[in-house]
């Protein structure tokens, strides 16, 4: 038996407060830079970076929890270790909702269609109605997600000590609920099913409202489905990246077996093909129809400089690269290799969001590369904010880092 096959059973200790210092510093610096950029003559650049990162990290958090709900709903037995870590992504839900509210402040830059003649689309594309429907959709999705997580934690914390404030609060609530495992599993299944349904509906709506509407005269009926498939792909990639980093960290009591990582990587490989299929299906219909108001959107983002460079980067990073590399079983079972592959895919999906939004926000200049130091600093701020959310989850619920943490399927 190798070290990778050994399950760690020692109790996990809460994380030290010092691990929050550097991410908090970077997050604060990124937010400060965003304010300076927005206030010093480049608000469209600042809000483009804000919206791109809001969409990117929101779909990762939603897609991460979807993995746990999907595994429970299908009664998958191989994924308990991944599901416990994937549930940590839900810690970003409250942050995501606050960031969504902040978009209202930059509405004149976030929505390029404000003040335009929308030729009858004003009923749907108006700021108050958009924030009302998307806000309600996010609330429903996040409440269902936390409902599922609540019952999942009843299993995962059944042998845990009351050594954090959150666990003390949860144990007090657990005493008021049924202790019958079958009833708890049934309630988890109900919440899981509704979460998956809300996931598809909410992310489709947000994809239409916050991304596709950036060019209000272009539309694709497949864009909503494409958005939530992309969210699943991104969520699975982020889970692989996180569990691989945890496995390689000797200070964390979390281990994976090669077979577990291989199964997860195979699932990731499958969704890279599904994402590519949706990407192609959307593209080929527009190419075949060759209608100017549809094809102009694609031509601008794939055949004109500087956007065509980003388009090829997305295609290679999100489809060609994982499709070829993940044919190897050894690579799929190697945490170090999967860190590289999943990082490339996630970087490609971030660029894809920027590519979809950027041409509607920035003036066309073939000589200027659109991603600069400003976008990178703001993105690092969002990444640190996302990391802080997950660290806070592990600090309050360190049992999620145990390899044998609560079978719930």
N, C-alpha and C positions, 0 to 999 in steps of 0.2 A: 504493500500500500504506500503510495507516495504522499507527500505533504499536501498535495492538492486534493487527495481523496479523503483527507481527515476532517471530520466535522468538529468544529469547535463548540464546546458546551459550556465554557466558563461564562458567568454572568457578565454583561457589558457594563462598563462604567460610563456615567454621563460625560460628555465632552467638556473640556476645560474652556473657560471664557476666552482664553488667549487666542483660540483658533478663529474667533470672530473678528479680531482686530483688523487684519489686513483686508479681508473682503469688505468690511464696513468702511475702511479708509478709501478703497477704490470706488465703492458705490457712491460715497459722498462726493468724491472728486469728479466722477462721471456726471452726477446730477448737477454739480456746480458748473461744470463745463457746458452742459446743455443750456443752463440758464444764461450764461455769458454769450454763447453762440446765438441763442434766440433773441437776445436783447441788443446785439451789436451788428445788426444788418443782415443776418443770414437766418431768419426764422424758418424759411422753407426747408433749409438743409437740416436744421435742428429737429424740426417736427417730422421730417422724413425718417431720420434715424430713430426717433422716438417710436413712431408707428411701426417701422420695420421690426424693431426689437420687441415691442409689445406683442405683435402678432407671433413672432418666432418663439418667444419664451412661454406665451400663453398656450400655443398648440403643443409644445413639449410637455407642459405640466398636465394638460388634459389628456394627451396621448399616453403619458406615463401611468396615470390612474386607470385609464382604459384597459391597460394590460392586465391589471389585477382583476378588474370586473370581468373581463373576457375569460380569463383562466378559471375564475370561480364559476361563471355561468356554464362553461363547457366541461366543468369537473376535471380539469387537467391536473395530473398528479405530479408532474415533473417541475412545476414552476413556483413552488412555495417560497423558495429563497429569493427569486426575482420579484415576486409579488410584494413581499414585505418591504423591499427597498423601493419598488415602484410607487408604493403608497406615499412615500415621503414627498413625491412631486406635488401632492395636493397641498402642501404647505405654501405653495406659491399662489393658491387661489385668491386669498384675501388681498395679496399684493397686486395681482392681476386686475382685480376689480377696482382698486384705488387708481391704478394706472389708466384704466379705461375711463374713469370719471375725469381724470386730468386731461384726457384728449379734448374734452369740451372747451378747455381754455384756449386751445390752439385750433378751434374749428375752422377759422378762416384759412389756415394753412393745411390742416389735415384733410379737408374736403375741397379739392380744387374746383368742384362744381358749384360752390356757393357763389351766388350772383350771376351764374350763367343761365342762358335760355335752355331749359332741359326738354323742350318739346313734349310736354305732357307727363314727364316723369316727376314733376314737383310733388305730387301726392305721396310718392314713396320716398323720394330723395329730398327730405327736409330735415334739418338738424334735430329739432325736438322729437319728432317721431322716430328718427333713427336711434337716438340715445335711449328713448323709452323702450323700444322693442328689443334692442341689443342688450340693454341693462337687465331687463326681465329675463331674457334668454340666459345670460351669464348667471344670474341669481339662481334660476331653476337648476342649471347644470351643476353649479357649485354646491347647492344644498343637497342634491341627490348624491353627489360625490362624497360629501361629508357624512351623509346618512349611511352610505355603504361602508365608509371607513370606520364609523362608530361601532358597527356590529363586527367588523373584521377585527378591531382591536379587542373585543371581548374575548376572542380566542387567543390572540397574540400576547395578551397581558395576564392570562389566567394564573401564571406562576411568578409574576413580576412584583418587586417590592414597591412600596409607595414612596419613592425617593425623589420625585419631581412634582411640581405643582399641577401639571396637566394630568399626571397619572392619579394623583389624589382626587382631583375633580372627577375624572372618568370613573374611578372605583366607586365614588359616592353615587354617581348616576347609574352604574351597573347594578347596584343593590336594589334599585327601584324597578328593574326590568326582569323579564323572564330569564331563568338560568338553563332552560331546556335547550340543549345543543341543536336539536332539530328545528325548533322555532327560530332560533338565531340564524341558522343557515337559510331557512326559508325567507326570512326578512332580508338577509344579504342578497339572496337571489333576486328578490323583487327590486331592491335598490340597484343591483347590478344591471338588470334588464332595462330599467328606466333610465339609468345613467347612460347606457350605450345608445339608447334611442335619442336622448337629449343631446348627446355628444354629436351625433350626425346632424340633427336639426340645427343646433346652436352654431356649430362651426360652419355649416353651409350658409347660414344667415350672415354670420360675421364675414365670411369670405366674400359674399356678394356686396355687403354694405361698406366694409372698410378697405377692401383691396380692389375688387372689380369696378366699384363705383369711382375710383380715381380717374378712370376714363369713362365718363357717364354715357358716351355714345357707342360704347362697345359692350357686347354682352355675349356670354356663353352659358347655355343651360347646364353644362357639365361642370361649371366652375365650383359650385357648392360641393359636389361629391369629390372633386379633385382636392378641395381644401381639407376635408376631413380624412381622406386617405393619406394626404401628406402629413397630417397631424399624427396619425398612427405610425407612419414611417419614422417621423422625427422622434416621437416618444420612445419607440423601441430602440432607436439608435442611442438616445440619451441614457436609457436603462443599461445597455451594454457598456457604454462608456463609464457610467458610475460604478457598476458592479466590478468591472475590470480594475478600476482605480482602487476600490476598496480591497479587492483581493490582493493586490500588489503592495498594499500598505501594511507593514508588519505590526503597526500599532493598533490596527483595527481587527477585532475578532470575527472576521468574515472571510469565508473561503468558498471557492467554487470547484467543482470537479470539471475535468475537460469535457465530459459528456454533457453536463448541464450547459456550459457555455456554448458547446457545439449545437445543441438543440435550439438555444436562443438565437444564435447566429444564423441558423438555417431559416428560422422564422423571419429574421431580419432580411435575409437574402430573398425570401419569397415576396416580402412587401416592397423590396426595391423593384421587382418585376411588376407588381401591381401598380406602383407609382408610375413606372415607365409606361405601362399600358394606358393609364388615364391621361398622362402627358401626351402620348401619341394619338389617342382617340380624339382629344380636344383639338390637336394640331391638324390632323388629317381631314377632319370635317371642314375646318376653315379653309384649308388649302384646296380641297376639292370644290367647295362652293365658290371660292374666289370672288367674294363680294367685297367691294372696296372698303365699306365701313367695318368689316370684320378683319380682313387681311392686313389693313394698315397697322393695326395694333401689333400683330405678329411680326410684320416686316420691320417695324421700328425697333423691336426688342431683340431680333435675331439676325438682322442683315445690315444694320447701320452701326457705325462706330460712335461711341465706345461700347455700346450695349452688347454687340455681338460677341465680344470677348467674354463678358459675363455669362451670356447664354451658353457658349461652349463649355465654360467652366462648370456650370450647373449640370449640363448633360453628362460630361465626363465624370464629375465628382459624385453625382447621385445615382448614375445608372451604369455607365461603362465600367468604371473602377470597381464598384462592389460586385457587379455581375461576373467579372473575370476573376477577381481575387477570391471571392467567396466560394468558388468551385472547389477550392482546396479544403479538405477536412482539417488538416493540421493548422491552417491559419484560423479557421473558425473556432478551434479549441484553444488558441493562444491568446491570453489576455492582452499582452503587449501589441500583438498584431491587430486585435480588434479595437484597441484604443485608437490606433492610426486610422483604420477603416471607418469607424463610426465618427471620428472627428472630421474626416474628409466629407462624409455625407452630411453631417450637421452644418459644416461650413458652407457646403453647396446649397443647402436649403435656406440658410440665412441669405446668401447671395440671390437666390431665386426670389425671395420676398422683396429684396431691394430692387431687383430687375423689374418685377411687376409694378412697383410703385414709382421708382425713380424717374422714368421719362415724363410722368405727369407732374412732377414737382420741380424738376431742374430744367434750366434752359439748355437747349441742344448745342453742344460744342464738341465736335469729334476729337479735338486735340486735348481735351481735359478728361482724365480718368475720374469717374464719379465718386469712387470710394477713397476718402482721404483720412488724415489723422483725426479729424473731428468725428467721423463716423466710428472709427476704431475706439476712441476714448469713451464715447457714449455707450457703445456695445459692451466694453469692458465693465462699465458701471452697471448695466443690466445683468451681465453675467454674474457679477459679484452679488447683486441683489438676489438673484435666483439661488446662488450658492448659500447665501445667508439663510434663506428660507429652509433649504434642505438641512443645513447644519443645525438650525433651531429645532427642526423635527427630530433629528437624531439625538440632540441634547436632552429633549424631553422624553423621547421614547427610544432609548438605546437598544431595547430588545429587537428592534428592526434589523440591527446589525448582526444578530445571532443567526448562524446558519440553520438552526433547527427551530426558528421562531414560529410557533403556532400553525399547525396545519388547519386550513380553513375550507378547503374545497369539499 
